[in-house]
Amino acid sequence: MRGGFFCFFKAHIKKGIGEKIYINCQEVRIINSKHLSSKRLIFYAACLLALLIAGASLQWRQAAAQDSSIYWGSRGDDVLRVQQKLSQWGYYNGPQDGVYEGETFRAVQIFQRNNGINPDGAVGRDTTAALGLNAPEAAPAVSRGAATDRGEVTLLAHVIEGEAADEPFTGKVAVGAVIANRTKSSAFPRTISGVIYQDHAFESISNGQAYRPLSQDSIRAAEMALSGYDPTGGSLFFWNPTKPVNPWVWSRDIATQIGNHVFAH
């Protein structure tokens, strides 16, 4: 915007003829004070202020739109995927219609606040990664090099947070390693998301504990597990022996116990 647009009303009121006001830094003489009262000056100033605020808001929305892939008014499959993921995680109960408006916008803001992201309601790079939407479903889930897919890291970190929030750090990595190990077994899905969302696989997905705000320990544990660190020796199962579990699990070959969890092949 041009600098002159920001020049506010400046009024000098005198009695009688020959009054002056300044609009956009230009002097305007008024012949009779009855033609422009103080109330009118206040009204015009308020109108100008409203225009300034509207212009700034429009610029902010345009900037947010340029930096974000999905925002208010967007339509299509990308919006539908966001709605499906938010619904799956308990943030969204509205129609899954691929239209990014009120309910979707508010659900995104709540998700952003819970995950330490600026709650601007626009789905940019950080929000997309936190939703786990970066990784293609058909891609292999685990690379034994450095973990680079932030969506995968975030998704795994959520389950670690839900299953092992009170466990020592090694115990957190161990839970992540079990999920990573399952992607390499023919008995389980081949992706991190497939393993995590397998029916009744993880209690924290069923009871919502996985959707709590993430700790830095859970994020680091997820990164380490996806990078190949496995303190469980290749285990595919873990459970807390103080809680009710299917008796079948005790038939598995127990590898170790870390914190409150038993790990088995």
C-alpha positions as CSV (number, residue, x, y, z in Angstrom):
1,M,0.0,0.0,0.0
2,R,1.2,3.6,-0.7
3,G,2.4,5.5,2.3
4,G,-0.2,8.3,1.8
5,F,-3.0,5.8,2.4
6,F,-1.9,5.5,6.0
7,C,-2.1,9.2,6.7
8,F,-5.0,9.5,9.2
9,F,-7.4,12.4,9.6
10,K,-5.9,15.4,11.3
11,A,-8.4,18.0,12.2
12,H,-8.1,21.6,13.5
13,I,-11.4,23.0,14.6
14,K,-11.9,26.7,15.0
15,K,-15.0,28.8,15.7
16,G,-16.4,30.5,12.7
17,I,-15.4,30.5,9.1
18,G,-12.0,29.4,7.7
19,E,-11.7,26.0,9.5
20,K,-9.2,23.4,8.2
21,I,-9.0,19.7,8.1
22,Y,-6.4,17.4,6.6
23,I,-7.4,14.3,4.6
24,N,-4.5,12.1,3.3
25,C,-2.1,15.0,4.2
26,Q,-4.0,17.4,1.9
27,E,-5.4,20.6,3.4
28,V,-9.1,21.2,2.9
29,R,-10.7,24.5,4.0
30,I,-14.3,24.5,5.2
31,I,-16.4,27.6,4.8
32,N,-18.8,26.9,7.6
33,S,-18.4,24.6,10.6
34,K,-22.1,23.6,10.4
35,H,-21.3,21.7,7.2
36,L,-18.9,19.3,8.9
37,S,-19.4,18.6,12.5
38,S,-17.1,16.8,14.9
39,K,-19.4,13.8,14.8
40,R,-19.0,13.6,11.1
41,L,-15.2,13.8,11.4
42,I,-15.3,10.9,13.9
43,F,-17.6,8.9,11.5
44,Y,-15.2,9.5,8.5
45,A,-12.2,8.6,10.6
46,A,-13.9,5.4,11.7
47,C,-14.6,4.5,8.1
48,L,-11.0,5.1,7.1
49,L,-9.8,3.0,10.0
50,A,-12.1,0.1,8.9
51,L,-10.7,0.3,5.4
52,L,-7.2,0.1,6.7
53,I,-8.0,-2.9,8.8
54,A,-9.8,-4.6,6.0
55,G,-6.9,-4.0,3.7
56,A,-4.4,-5.4,6.2
57,S,-6.6,-8.5,6.7
58,L,-6.9,-9.1,3.0
59,Q,-3.1,-8.9,2.6
60,W,-2.6,-11.3,5.5
61,R,-5.1,-13.8,4.0
62,Q,-3.4,-13.5,0.6
63,A,0.0,-14.1,2.1
64,A,-1.2,-17.1,4.0
65,A,-2.8,-18.5,0.9
66,Q,0.5,-18.2,-1.0
67,D,2.4,-20.0,1.7
68,S,-0.2,-22.7,2.2
69,S,-1.4,-25.5,-0.1
70,I,-4.9,-25.6,1.5
71,Y,-6.8,-22.7,3.0
72,W,-10.3,-21.3,3.5
73,G,-12.2,-21.7,0.2
74,S,-10.1,-24.5,-1.2
75,R,-11.9,-27.5,-2.7
76,G,-10.9,-30.9,-4.0
77,D,-9.2,-34.2,-3.0
78,D,-6.5,-32.5,-0.9
79,V,-9.2,-31.0,1.3
80,L,-11.0,-34.3,1.5
81,R,-7.8,-36.0,2.7
82,V,-7.4,-33.4,5.4
83,Q,-11.0,-33.9,6.5
84,Q,-10.6,-37.7,6.6
85,K,-7.4,-37.5,8.6
86,L,-8.9,-35.0,11.1
87,S,-12.1,-37.2,11.4
88,Q,-9.9,-40.3,11.9
89,W,-8.1,-38.6,14.8
90,G,-11.2,-37.2,16.4
91,Y,-10.8,-33.5,15.5
92,Y,-13.6,-33.3,12.9
93,N,-17.2,-34.4,12.8
94,G,-18.4,-32.5,9.8
95,P,-19.2,-33.6,6.3
96,Q,-16.3,-35.0,4.3
97,D,-17.1,-33.1,1.1
98,G,-13.8,-31.7,0.0
99,V,-14.8,-28.1,0.9
100,Y,-12.6,-26.1,3.2
101,E,-14.9,-23.9,5.2
102,G,-16.0,-23.2,8.8
103,E,-15.9,-26.7,10.5
104,T,-12.8,-27.8,8.7
105,F,-11.0,-24.5,9.5
106,R,-11.8,-24.7,13.2
107,A,-10.8,-28.4,13.4
108,V,-7.4,-27.5,11.7
109,Q,-6.9,-24.7,14.3
110,I,-7.5,-27.1,17.2
111,F,-5.2,-29.7,15.7
112,Q,-2.5,-27.0,15.2
113,R,-2.8,-25.8,18.8
114,N,-2.4,-29.4,20.1
115,N,0.7,-29.9,18.0
116,G,2.5,-26.7,18.7
117,I,1.8,-25.2,15.2
118,N,0.7,-21.6,14.6
119,P,-3.1,-21.9,14.6
120,D,-3.7,-19.9,11.4
121,G,-6.2,-22.5,10.1
122,A,-4.3,-22.9,6.9
123,V,-2.8,-26.3,6.0
124,G,0.8,-25.5,5.1
125,R,4.0,-27.6,5.2
126,D,4.1,-28.1,9.0
127,T,0.5,-28.9,9.4
128,T,0.6,-31.3,6.4
129,A,3.5,-33.1,8.0
130,A,1.9,-33.3,11.4
131,L,-1.2,-34.8,9.8
132,G,1.0,-37.5,8.3
133,L,-0.1,-36.7,4.7
134,N,3.3,-36.4,3.2
135,A,4.1,-40.1,2.8
136,P,2.5,-42.0,-0.1
137,E,0.6,-45.1,1.3
138,A,2.3,-47.5,-1.1
139,A,5.9,-46.4,-0.3
140,P,8.1,-48.6,1.9
141,A,7.9,-47.3,5.4
142,V,11.3,-47.7,6.8
143,S,14.7,-46.8,5.5
144,R,17.7,-47.9,7.5
145,G,19.3,-44.5,6.8
146,A,18.3,-41.2,8.4
147,A,14.6,-40.6,8.9
148,T,13.6,-37.9,6.5
149,D,9.8,-38.1,6.1
150,R,8.5,-35.7,8.7
151,G,4.9,-37.0,8.3
152,E,6.0,-40.5,9.1
153,V,8.1,-39.3,12.1
154,T,5.1,-37.3,13.5
155,L,2.7,-40.1,13.1
156,L,5.0,-42.6,14.8
157,A,5.7,-40.0,17.5
158,H,2.0,-39.7,18.3
159,V,1.7,-43.5,18.9
160,I,4.9,-43.4,21.0
161,E,3.4,-40.6,23.1
162,G,0.1,-42.5,23.5
163,E,1.7,-45.8,24.3
164,A,4.8,-44.9,26.2
165,A,4.5,-41.3,27.5
166,D,5.7,-42.3,31.0
167,E,8.3,-44.8,29.9
168,P,12.1,-44.1,29.9
169,F,13.5,-42.7,26.6
170,T,14.8,-46.2,25.5
171,G,11.3,-47.5,26.2
172,K,9.9,-44.9,23.8
173,V,12.4,-45.9,21.1
174,A,11.5,-49.5,21.7
175,V,7.8,-48.9,21.0
176,G,8.7,-47.1,17.8
177,A,11.0,-49.9,16.8
178,V,8.3,-52.5,17.1
179,I,6.1,-50.5,14.7
180,A,9.0,-50.1,12.3
181,N,9.8,-53.9,12.6
182,R,6.2,-54.8,11.7
183,T,6.5,-53.0,8.3
184,K,9.2,-55.6,7.4
185,S,7.1,-58.6,8.4
186,S,4.7,-60.3,6.0
187,A,2.2,-60.7,8.8
188,F,1.6,-56.9,9.0
189,P,1.0,-54.0,6.6
190,R,4.0,-52.6,4.8
191,T,3.6,-48.9,5.9
192,I,3.9,-47.1,9.2
193,S,0.4,-45.7,8.8
194,G,-0.9,-49.2,7.8
195,V,0.5,-50.7,10.9
196,I,-0.7,-48.0,13.2
197,Y,-4.2,-47.9,11.9
198,Q,-4.6,-51.7,11.7
199,D,-7.8,-52.6,13.6
200,H,-7.3,-52.9,17.4
201,A,-3.5,-52.8,17.0
202,F,-2.8,-50.0,19.5
203,E,-4.9,-49.0,22.5
204,S,-3.8,-45.4,22.2
205,I,-5.4,-45.0,18.8
206,S,-8.7,-46.5,20.1
207,N,-8.8,-44.4,23.3
208,G,-7.4,-41.2,21.8
209,Q,-4.3,-41.0,23.9
210,A,-2.2,-40.9,20.7
211,Y,-3.7,-37.5,19.8
212,R,-2.2,-35.6,22.8
213,P,0.4,-32.9,22.2
214,L,3.8,-34.3,21.3
215,S,6.8,-34.2,23.6
216,Q,10.3,-33.7,22.1
217,D,11.3,-37.1,23.5
218,S,8.6,-38.8,21.5
219,I,9.7,-37.0,18.4
220,R,13.3,-37.9,18.9
221,A,12.4,-41.5,19.7
222,A,10.4,-41.8,16.5
223,E,13.4,-40.4,14.5
224,M,15.8,-42.9,16.1
225,A,13.4,-45.9,15.5
226,L,12.9,-45.0,11.9
227,S,16.7,-44.5,11.5
228,G,17.2,-48.2,12.5
229,Y,17.9,-48.1,16.3
230,D,16.2,-51.1,17.8
231,P,16.7,-51.9,21.5
232,T,14.2,-54.8,21.3
233,G,16.2,-57.1,19.0
234,G,13.7,-57.2,16.3
235,S,10.5,-57.6,18.4
236,L,7.1,-57.4,16.8
237,F,5.0,-57.2,20.0
238,F,5.0,-55.3,23.3
239,W,2.6,-55.2,26.3
240,N,2.3,-54.1,29.8
241,P,2.2,-57.2,32.0
242,T,0.2,-55.3,34.7
243,K,-2.7,-54.8,32.4
244,P,-5.2,-57.3,31.0
245,V,-3.9,-58.7,27.7
246,N,-4.8,-61.6,25.4
247,P,-3.2,-64.8,26.9
248,W,-2.0,-65.7,23.4
249,V,0.7,-63.0,23.6
250,W,2.5,-64.8,26.4
251,S,3.2,-67.6,24.0
252,R,5.5,-65.3,22.0
253,D,9.3,-65.5,22.4
254,I,10.1,-62.8,24.9
255,A,13.2,-60.8,24.1
256,T,13.5,-58.2,26.8
257,Q,11.7,-55.9,29.2
258,I,12.2,-52.1,29.1
259,G,10.5,-50.0,31.6
260,N,7.0,-51.3,32.1
261,H,6.8,-53.1,28.7
262,V,7.6,-56.6,27.7
263,F,8.9,-57.1,24.1
264,A,8.6,-60.3,22.1
265,H,9.1,-61.7,18.7
